[in-house]
């Protein structure tokens, strides 16, 4: 089963510099994945993405990264993916390469 089969929503928790993916459930909403970030001018540095170990492999991290990239694109910002998972997600999607910040010396 993939994450698209679940009722989820993304929250930008600005106080924690973290995007959170929440799953709606009858017993209460539950955070299933999160992405830490540092905001530097028009850049989002992504050092870490994590999913609840019990829910790994269900596509939640990919879903979260996709929504975060949508927001970054809407804000005309760029991304610096330090997290290997986030970097691979972007590398595998050429249509997202325009969001990559140039490498600085």
C-alpha positions in Angstrom: 0.0 0.0 0.0 1.3 3.5 -0.8 0.8 6.7 1.1 -1.6 8.0 -1.6 -4.2 5.6 -0.1 -4.1 7.4 3.2 -5.7 10.7 4.2 -2.7 12.9 4.9 -1.9 16.6 5.2 1.3 18.7 5.5 2.0 21.3 8.1 4.9 23.8 8.0 5.8 24.0 11.7 7.8 27.2 11.5 8.7 27.2 15.2 10.6 23.9 14.7 11.8 24.6 11.1 10.0 21.4 10.2 7.5 20.2 7.6 5.3 17.5 9.0 3.2 14.9 7.3 0.2 14.0 9.3 -2.3 11.1 8.8 -5.9 11.7 9.7 -7.4 8.8 11.7 -10.5 8.2 13.7 -8.5 7.8 16.9 -6.7 11.1 16.2 -4.2 12.7 13.8 -0.7 11.2 13.9 2.6 12.6 12.5 4.1 9.9 10.2 7.0 11.7 8.6 8.9 15.0 9.0 11.5 17.0 7.1 13.8 19.4 9.0 14.9 22.5 7.2 17.0 25.7 7.5 15.7 28.7 5.7 18.5 30.9 4.2 17.1 33.8 2.2 15.5 32.1 -0.8 16.9 28.7 0.0 15.6 25.7 2.0 18.5 23.5 3.3 17.2 20.0 4.0 19.5 18.1 6.3 17.1 15.4 7.4 13.9 13.5 6.5 12.5 10.9 8.8 9.5 8.5 8.8 8.0 6.6 11.7 9.9 3.3 11.6 6.6 1.3 11.7 5.4 3.2 8.6 8.6 3.1 6.5 8.3 1.8 3.0 4.8 3.1 2.5 5.8 6.2 0.5 5.2 8.8 3.2 8.7 10.4 2.8 8.3 10.7 -0.9 4.9 12.3 -0.5 6.2 14.8 2.0 9.2 15.8 -0.1 6.9 16.2 -3.2 4.6 18.6 -1.2 7.6 20.5 0.2 9.1 20.9 -3.3 5.7 22.2 -4.5 5.8 24.9 -1.8 9.4 25.8 -2.5 8.5 26.2 -6.2 5.4 28.3 -5.4 7.7 30.6 -3.3 10.3 30.8 -6.1 12.8 29.5 -3.7 15.6 26.9 -4.2 16.5 23.7 -2.3 19.8 22.4 -1.0 19.2 18.7 -0.3 21.8 17.5 2.2 19.7 14.5 3.1 20.6 11.6 0.8 16.9 10.5 0.5 15.8 14.0 -0.5 18.7 14.4 -2.9 17.8 11.1 -4.6 14.1 12.0 -4.8 15.0 15.2 -6.7 17.7 13.5 -8.8 15.1 10.9 -10.0 12.8 13.7 -11.1 14.3 15.9 -13.9 11.2 18.1 -13.7 12.4 19.2 -10.2 16.0 20.0 -11.1 15.2 23.7 -11.6 14.7 23.9 -7.8 18.3 22.9 -7.0 20.4 25.8 -5.7 23.7 26.2 -7.5 26.6 24.7 -5.6 28.8 27.4 -4.0 32.5 27.2 -3.7 
